[in-house]
Amino acid sequence: MKISPHYRTSILSKGFIAFVALLIPLIGCSSSGSNPVEGRQLRGGASGENTGNRVLARVGRQEISSADLRSRILARYYGPRALNGLIREALFVTEAERLGLRLDPEEVSQQVELKLDSILGSTSESRRRSLLKLRRTGLGEMDLRKELVSEVSQALLIQKVVSARRQVLEDQILDRWRSTWKERRRRVEHLAFPLGDLNENEIPLHEDWVKRTGRLLERGVPMQEVQERPPGLRASFAPISGEAWMRESELAGHPLFFKVFEVDSGEVLGPILEENYGWHLFRVVEERRSRPYSDVREELKTEILSLPPSDAEILAVEESIRMRIPVSVEKSAFPWQ
């Protein structure tokens, strides 16, 4: 199996992606003025040009220097933990070659785009703003994309190896059928409006807000666009939203909410007042009828095989691969430790 070079050189990938995802929103909060540590003297009064070491930040009386940062980077990204990550990658690449597994470039590309959207934003305007902030760090979209390709490729390859070695039991398939196709299901959007400690002046405002929100849902307005709190209500009364597949048996003991199975798909149920809690709104998005086990067994088995691997699964597969492939680490690998 031929693996592209970016896969084997992903030492910093996961840390880099997490760093960028946190950095982008923080950049906009930073001052556009002069560098707060620029021109400051180093410990002992020596200049950065003479020593190659300079102060990057001060916390009270404590100074954080470029040497401190280099030490942290070496310890975190060029130490035993990083080496173990490379060893794990090499083990899974070797096992994938043995099993004849290959990465699908289209699948890698799709997941990279999804991750880019989550980091930079899905609209052209949000992406433009995020990229402007990113460029202020000396990075560009291609840098981010390259690291994402590496991260996604690694994750998909590990998933393929683990899936190929999974043993799916009949009980697992039956359990999945019971929670999916055994009975009628409905995908339901839900908005809850807790009453909390509403005062007398807020109660009519709150109830009117719930009713207006229900009318918006009936018109097909997306859930995320109907949750704006009206003036006069405290922030603590923001609605709680969610979406889930619901089975008839799950709501059989709750006649107040079982009505979601009595309205047509696309319709809105509510407002429903739950005593000692608050108001509820439900919108039925779609319905799936039950299907016999024999009709969906192979489909469910494929779904189970395709599930993302757990940490325990990855560790177990890695240990079994190590039993066939010897791994040794040189004693001089980290002379500074």
N, C-alpha and C positions, 0 to 999 in steps of 0.2 A: 504494500500500500504506500502510495506517495503522499507524504504530508508536506504542505507548504512550509517554508522557513519561519513564517510568523508564528506558527504553532510552537515550535521548539524554543523560541526566544522570548516567551511570555513570563519573564521573571517578575516584572512589576505590574502586570496587567490588572489584577483585581484591586491592588492597592491604588493604582493610578486611576482607575475608573471611579472608585469610591471617593478619592481625593477630588477629582474634577466635579463630581456630582455635588459635593459639599461646597467646593470653591466658587462655582458660578454664582449662586445667590449671595455669597458673602462679598464678592468683588464690588457689587453695586452699593454695598453699605460702606465701603472704604472711602477715605478722603481722596479727592483728586489733587490735593496740594502736594507739598514737598514730602519726601520720605522722612518719617519721624526719627529714623535712626541714622539718616545720612549725615556724615561729617562728625559723628560722635567719636570720642576717643575710646580705644580698647582698654581692656584690663591692663594695668601697669603703664598706661599712657602711650603704648606703641601704636603706630598707625597701621591700618590694614594693608597698605601697599608694602610695608616692610616685612610683615609677618605672614601675610596670606590668610590671616584670621581677623574677622571683624565682628562687631556687635550687630546682631540682627534684631534684637528686641530686648526690652527691659521690663521686668515684672517686679515692681517695688525696687529693692536694692539689688536684686539678682539680675545678672546679665546673661543673655543667651547668645552664644557666638556661632559663627559659621562652622567652627570645629565641633561644637555640640551637635549641630544639625548633621554634619557629615557622620559623626559617630552613631547618631540615631539611625540614619539611613543605612549605614553599613550593618548595624545590628539587626535591623528589621528586614531589609531587602537583599542583603548580601551575606547572610549568616546561615546557620543550620536550617532555619525555617524555609528560607528561599531555596536552599539546596534540596531539602526534602520535597518541595513542590516540583522541582525539575526532575527529581528521581521518579516521583509519581507519574509525571507526564510521560517520561521515557518508558516506564513499565506499561502504561495503557496504550501508548503508540505501538509498542512491540506486540502486545496482545491483540490489538486491532489488526495488525498485519497478519498475525497467525490465523485469525478468524476470517480474514478476507473482508473486513468492514471498510466502508468508504464514507467520507463526508459528502453530503449533498450541498453543492455551492449555493443553490437556490434557498435551501433551508437556513444556511448560515446568513445569507444576505437579508432574508426576512427578519430574522431575530435581531440582527445588527440595527436595522431600521427601527424596530420597535424600541430598542434600548436608546437609540439616538433621540427618538421622540420623547422618551421619559426624561432624558437629561436636558435636552435643549428646548423641548416644547414641540407640539405638533403643528402649530400654525406658523406661517411665514414670518409674522411679526415677532412672536416669542422666540423663534429660532434666530432671527436677526439680532435681537437684543442679547441672547445668550452667547452668540458667537463673538459679538463685540466685547463682552466681558471676558470671554475665553482668550481672545487675542491679546488682551492686556497682560496676560500671564506668559506671553510668548508661545502659546499653543494655538493650533488651528483645528478645523474640522477634520482634516486628514489625519492629524495625530490621534485624535479621539477615535476616529473610525478604525484606524490601524489597531489600536489596543482593543477595541470592541471585537473586531474580527478574531483576534487572538483569543480573547476570553471566551467568546461564543464557540469557537472551534474546539477549544479544550473541553468545555462543558458538554458539547454534543458528542464528542468522541468518547468521553467517559460514560455518558448515558448509553451509547450504542453498545459498548463493551459490557456494561452491567446488564442491560436488557437481554443481550445474547446469552448470558449465563443464568438468567432468572429461571426458576422452576415455579411455574404457576400451578397451584393446587386447585382442584375442582371446587373446594369450599370457598376459595377466594373469588372464583367466577360467580358462584351462587350468591355470595354476599353482595357483590357488585350489582347483580341482577335485581336482588331484593331492594336495593337502594335506588334503582333507576327504573327499569322497564317492567317490574312486577305489577305495578299499579299506575293508575293515571297520575300524571304530574303536571304542575303548572309553574312556569317561571313568573314570579311575582315581584314587582317593585313595591317597597314599603316605606312610608314616611310616618314617623311617630312624633307627636307634639306633647311632651310631658307638661303637666300643669304646674308642677313644682310649687313655689310659694307665690303664685299670682295674687295680686291684690285686687280689690273690687273694681278699680279703674282699668286694670289690665285685662280682666276676663273677657269683656265684649270685644276688645281689640284683638285678643288672641283667637277667639272663636271666629271672628270675621276673617282673619288671616288664614285659618284652616280651610274655611269654605272657599275663599278665593283661590287657594292653592289647588283644591280639588277641581275647580272649574278649569284651571290651567292644564291640569293633568288630562282632563277629559278632551281638551283640544289637541292633545298630543305633544305638549311642550316637554322637552327632555327634563328628566328628574333634576339634574344639576342646575337647571335654570329657574327652578320654582322655589328655591329655598332661601331667597333673600328675606331677611327679617325686616318687618315694617318699622318705621320710626315710632318710638314710644315704648318698645319692648326691650327688656334687658337682654344682653348677649347670652345669658344662661338659658334662654328659651329657644335657642336654635334647634331645629328639628333633627331627629336621628334618622338617617336614611340607610337603606340596604336593599339587596336583591338576592333572591335565592330560588332554587327549585323546591317546591313543596309537594309532598305526597298527601293523598286523602287521609291515610291512617295517622299522619302526624297531627292533623287538625281535628280528628274525629271527636276528641274530648273537649273541643273548644267551639261551641256552636256560634259564638260571636264572630269568629274568624273563618269558620268553615264555609261561610258564604262566598269566599273567593272561588269556590268550585261550583257556584250556582249562577255566576254571571258569565257573559261571553268574553272571549279573548279580546283584549283592547279596551274593555270597559273598566271604569273606576268604581271601587267599592268604598263607601264612606262619605263624609266623616263618621267614624264609629267611636263612641265615647266609652272608654274602659274605666270602670270605677276605680278610684284611688290611683289613677295613673295619668290618663290624658286621652288625646284624640289620635286616631289612626286613619291613614289613607292607603288603599291598596290599588295597584293597577296591574291587571293580568296581561302579561306580555305575549306569552305563547303557551300552548298545551301540547303534551305528548301522551298519546294513548299507550296502554300496556301492550307488551309484546311477549309471546311465549319464549321460555328459556331456550328452547332448541333453535329458535330463529336468530337469537342474538349471541349465542355462546361464543362463537369464534370472534365476533366483533368485540365483545367484552374482554376476551383473552388478549387480543391485540392492544386494547386500551391499557390493560394492566402492564403489559410488556413495555409500553411506551411511556409509562409514568416516570417523572424525574426521580433519579435514585436518591435514597436517603444517605446521610453521612455514614450510617452503620453499614449499608450495602456497599458503598464505595470502599470502605476500610476492609470489609470482608473479602471483596474481590481482589483488592491490592495485596492482601496477605497471601491469598492463594496464588497470585502471580509470582510473588516473591519466593514461594516454595519451589518454583521451576527456574526462576532467573536469579542468579546470584547478584547481590548488591553489596558493594564495599565502598567505604568512604575513607579517603586518605587521611592519615593523622595530621598531615601538614595543610589540610584544606583551609583552615582559618588560623594562620600564625599569630594574628593579633589578639586571639582570645586566650 
